[in-house]
Amino acid sequence: MRPRPPIPGRRVFSGTGLIITGLAATLAALVFPIWSYADRSGTAAATLDAESVSTPYGPLSALDRDFITKVRLAGLWELPAGGLALRKGTTDAVRVAGRHLIEGHTFLDQRVRDVGARLGLALPEEPNEQQREWLKDLTAAQGTEFDRTFANVLRVAHGRVFSVVAQVRAGTRNTLVRDLADDANTTVLDHIKVLEATGYVDYDAMARDLAADSAPPPAGSSVPPGPVTDPPPALPAAPGPTDPASPTNPANAATGYPLPPPAVSPPPSRAGTTG
């Protein structure tokens, strides 16, 4: 009896054929992700570079500029808020927290204005709309209501900026921004502690508020980049309606507390955090 002719394609299913087929499938599985995502590689780095400008101190990213603006805005309303706490606080702990706000943000305001001048950035000269509303609420509140409003509003505000400080410090490539983030981290953490030491912080409400406001700022929302060269130090301007030291500044008019001049002292120590 003659042997039957081989069936076409049968060798593919032999032992050797199965091995070869398996190896080919494995190779295809490894190559496909590389091929399919080849056009996406470097997208994050490309976006970062596109939003950054060169400076003598290293690249300045959009997040860096947003951080610098936030530090300046914090001082423009938290300094008057600290003055209100000194005048209206009903407990030693609230007044201690107010004093720490004034000391810390006086120091940071000097630092951020210096950094802004060296990077050629235009910084805001008055609080934003939400911050002005907070100051109005604090100005209207009295007694224990003031203490509670002060502690909770300021604690939420510091919680928001604290996460930005950490993100900037972890990823910035600019030496000036890195040093400013170090100072901001020390100061903001000190303020968080003294605000919590007042005993008025509602942690559940604070967590809900921060969770509801956790979306990152849109790209390009920060201050536009300025010159890439190092400009000469800016001379102090004469007091005017928007000058931080002017009694006619909207922030000061709301509280009656003029912002103090820049300090040359380091950030506040932990002494007196318990009031």
Secondary structure by P-SEA (a helix, b strand, c coil): ccccccccccccccaaaaaaaaaaaaaaaaaaaaaaaccccaaaaaaaaaaccccccccccaaaaaaaaaaaaaaacaaaaaaaaacccccaaaaaaaaaaaaaaaaaaaaaaaaaaaabbbbbccccaaaaaaaaaaaaccaaaaaaaaaaaaaaaaaaaaaaaaaaaaccccaaaaaaaaaaaaaaaaaaaaaaaccccaaaaaaaaaaaacccccccccccccccccccccccccccccccccccccccccccccccccccccccccccccc
